Amino acid sequence: MSILVPLIVTLPLLGAAVALIFGRMRRVQIITSIVTLTVVFVIAAVLLFAVDGGTPIAVSVGGWPIPFGIVLYVDRLAALLVAVSALVLLAVLLFSVGQGAADGDGETPVSIFFPSYLILGAGIFNAFIAGDLFNLYVGFEILLVASFVLITLGSTESRIRSGVVYIVVSLVSSILFLAAIAMIYGALGTVNMAQIAERMGELPESTQLVLHLMLVIAFGIKAAVFPVSFWLPDSYPTAPAPVTAVFAGLLTKVGVYALIRTETQLFNSSNINTLLLIVALATMVVGILGAVAQAELKRILSFTLVSHIGYMVFGLAIATPAAIGATVYYTVHHIIVQTTLFLAVGLIERKAGSTSILRVRGLMKAAPLIAVLYFIPAINLGGLPPFSGFIGKFALFGAAAEVGTPLMMVLIVGGIVTSLLTLYALMRAWNLAFWREEEDSVETDMRISYLGNAPAADAASEQRVIPRIMTAATTGMVAVTVALTVFAGPLYDVCMRIGDALLTPISLEQLEVTDD
C-alpha cells in the first residue's frame, strides 16, 4: 500500500504538466484532469479501507531516515479528507468544463485553468498527507500559488483587487507559520510531527503556549476564524463560479485540518480550550449576522461559510474523542454541502443573470430543477433533521452537554441560534428568488427593502445557457449530500474511530515506515 501514497501528490503534478504541454488541446486537458482526479479518489478510497483496518502508513520519500527526510503520513483522517477532496474537485471540474464550453473559455482559459486546478489539488492533497510541519507549509504554498491564479481569472478589476487581498493575507499567515516552524525546530530539533508530539512536553509551559498560539493564529487565518476572517467574504464571491465553489469547500478546510492536527496531536498538553470556545462562539455569531445582512447570494454563502467554521473550532475546544469525531464528520459534511450550494448559485446566476436577491425572482416556474438543487443543500446546511447537518450539530451539542460547563451551555445556545439564522438567511433567499412574482419590486417588498444598500446588491450579468453537464455535476453533488444522510451510520463510525485515534499520541515505532 505504501507505494500508492506518493501518487496522491505526484499524479496531479504530472497531470498539470501534461495539461500545460497540451495547452491548445482542450479535449486532452479535460481527459487528463478527469482521469487524474478519478485515480486519486480511487487511491484515497483504497488507502482509507487499508488504514481503517490496520495501522497508519508512513512513507519516507527518497530513502532518507526520519527525521531528515520528507515523510508522507496517511491515517484515517488524511485518507478520508483526500477522498472527499478528490470527489469535490472532480465534480467542480465537470461543472467548469460545461461553463467553459458554453462561454468559449472566456472566464476560464484552457491553457491556464486546468494546470492551475490540478496544482491546486496537489497542494491540498500534500497538506493532508504531510508528516512534518515543513511539508505542510509546502502544501500551503503550492495551493496558494495556484489559488491566486484561479481567483484572478478574467483579470477584471474586482478579481485583481480580491486576489491582492487574498495573497497578502495568505502571505502573512505563511510568514507566521514559517516563523513558528523555525522556532519549533530551534527548540526541539525536528519538524516531524510525531517527534514534536513526543518532545513537546520537555519545553516550559510558556514556550509551548507561544508556539501553540503562533500556529493557531496562522492556521486560523487559513481557516477564516474570527477575528481573522475579514478577508474571505470580499475575496471568494468575485471569482468564477467553479473557482468560488472549490475555494469555499476546500481551502478553509485545509486550515481546519491543520488546526485538528495541532490541537489533538501536537499540543494536547497545552490547554487553550477556553480561548477556542470564545473564538468559536464569536465566529458563529459574527459570521451568521453578516450573512443575514447580505443581499447577494455568494456573499450570503461566504458569511455562512465563516460562521460554520465556528462549529469545527467548537468541536476542537471540547477536546473529547466524541467531539473530535463529530468535528471530522461536520467537516466532511460542510465540504460537500457548501460546495454544492455554490454550484447551485452558479446555475442561478446563469439562468437569472444575477445573484442578487433584490433582482432575481420567479425562478420556480422558469427553473424548477434549480430550485430543488438549491433547496436540498440549503436546508441541510441549516441543520434540519434528518440531514447530515443536523447529525453533525447534534453530535457536537451532545459532546458539549457531556462536559456540562456553563460556557459549553452558552456555546450550545449559540450554535442553535446560528443554525436557525442560517436557515433563515438561506430560505429567505430561496423564497425571494424562486417564489416571488415578477411584478414585485424592492420598494413594495418590505422583506428585503432594508437590504437596498447591501454590498453588490445591484450586481448583474447577462443570462446565459446552462449546459447539461453543469446541471448534472450539481445534481451529482446534491445526491452526495443526501448520501451523507443515508450512509451517516458507517461514516459516523469511521469519524468516531478517527476521534479516538487522534487523541492518542503519534509514535514512530507504531508506524510501518517504508522508504520510497
Secondary structure, DSSP 8 states (H G I E B T S, - for coil): -GGGTTHHHHHHHHHHHHHHHTTT-HHHHHHHHHHHHHHHHHHHHHHHHHHHSS--EEEEETT--TTTSEEEEE-HHHHHHHHHHHHHHHHHHHHHHHHHHHHTTSSS-HHHHHHHHHHHHHHHHHHHHBSBHHHHHHHHHHHHHHHHHHHTTT--HHHHHHHHHHHHHHHHHHHHHHHHHHHHHHHHS--BHHHHHHHGGGS-HHHHHHHHHHHHHHHHHHHT-TTS-TTHHHHGGGS-HHHHHHIIIIIHHHHHHHHHHIIIIISTTS--HHHHHHHHHHHHHHHHHHHHT--BHHHHHHHHHHHHHHHHHHHHHH-SHHHHHHHHHHHHHHHHHHHHHHHHHHHHHHHHS--BTTT---HHHH-HHHHHHHHHHHHHHTT-TTSHHHHHHHHHHHHHHHH--HHHHHHHHHHHHHHHHHHHHHHHHHIIIIIS-TT--TTT-TTTGGGTTSTTTT---------HHHHHHHHHHHHHHHHHHHTHHHHHHHHHHHHHHHTS---GGGSEEEE-
